[in-house]
């Protein structure tokens, strides 16, 4: 994933993912124990226009396919989740999820009986493994894995903890680079920001990512005595800058020896290569998932859930209004005037133009 901060692209490699969001999970666990509950503060012709529309629809379908293929199976919400990213061109789909899981368990030093209580599953689209465990000690062991042995060959991996369930992330800017991690936690994770769980700097920049409890990012955050604006970050569609494929990042590219142009999909282009690029996501004249692409953003989960809740509430309100409407009940109990007039003009034989004969 990538981070978007007021139009500025933030690469995942710029984030200090040494232990990920492990501290946020531990802090939220302590909050639950203490029972602390706080509310979350282009074509000029018709053919050209139709062509652009078709390209846009095709890009939208492409993004939906990528998102759908990258969805993980439902994992226990209260479990700690550790993402393990293989390096060195390791292809999980070729090796097999079972072999990968056994190698991770062995490298973490987890007993087989204990590992049976955990869930280790692959995300073949992103070429990563996710370990889910209810035990904090085993989570720390998975987090410390640096290398795994696959068939006698050692592969380097990187592991980090994801943010816990029912949390969201926001970003603030303009923080002095000289402020250390301890200063960040002291100025952000305190009583002035009761929903803040953890803060992390984006490498050597003044941008800070903050994990908040709940599904609402506050509009402002106290940084010491300063009141700073905070915004929800959005993910990008993963793009590999080596093979040019969507769905995974370059650090976990399973085919590092093959380079493909993101603009024209030519293999192994030279340094002087020039082309007329076409984006796979929007059909625009730029490389796929470039900064100019407006279709590269993913709708955050908190936004999708909020839309779903509003849509569901609106549907329930419509159903209740229809069932409780007196006009609707009267219409069901008493036929309309138009129906009666039509029936009265029909004779006993049912013909609309025959007048009924009076009985003698």
Buried (B, 14 or more C-beta within 10 A) or exposed (E): BBBBBEEEEBBBEBBBBEBBBBBBBBBBBEBEEEEEEEEEBEEEEEEEEEBBEEBBEBBBEBBEEBBEEBEBEEBEEEBBBBBBBBBBBBEBEEBEBEBBBBBBBBBBEBEEEBBEEBBBBBBBBBBBBBBBBEBEEBBBBBBEBEEBEBEEEEBEBBBBBBBBEEBBBBBBBEBEEEBEEEBBBEBBBEEBBBBBBBBBBBEEBEBBBBBBBBBBBBEEBBBEEEEBBBBBBBBBBBBBBBBBBBBBBBBBBBEBEEBBBBBBBEEEBEEEEEEEBBBBBBBBEBBBBBEEBEBBBBEBEBBEEEEEEEEEEEEEEEEEEEEEEEEEEEEEEEEEEEEEEEEEEBEEEEEEEEEEEEEE
